[in-house]
Amino acid sequence: MRLYTRTGDEGQTSVIGGRMAKDDTRVIAYGTTDEVNSFVGMAVAQLDEEVFPDIKAELVKIQHELFDCGGDLAMLKQREDRPYKAKQEMIDFLEERIDAYIQEAPELERFILPGGAEAAATIHVCRTVTRRAERYVTRLHRESDVVNPIVLKYLNRLSDYFFAIARVINSRLQVKDVEYERSAIVFRNGKRKE
């Protein structure tokens, strides 16, 4: 098998059900999801197995789920013989883990700057690229009837998960989050003020 096919040399790519321009919103949406996946892989490589066995395992699980989301986004037509792979239980899992990690991290009052330990900084990159993917999937929802709505919810929750674990990574490594120095107190009991 050759790695290169030359079929994309004219700016078109294959998706499930046809071909389309590489700058189509659908292609950008699943491509950005793949970008998140790459940064997650970088974070996994940076985490010490002895300190972060739980987070490493969860991140590998998330990499598979991001691949599922990308496959769902690459579908031009929903087919009975190819059901969507992203499911509600993926979101439920993230919510359960977010709740647990909020309890583990130090209480939060102000906005924080992305950074801290190297792996935490990488996770903040995951978070912001996930937000970008979410914006493209939102646009795709407006432009097409064929989009798994679970993917949009999943990406929304995933960025929150990344925020939570970035703080836990810093905490376990005894690296303080850097508060945004001009931030008012915006969180009470770890939650955003209404």
Disulfide bonds with the S-S distance in Angstrom:
none
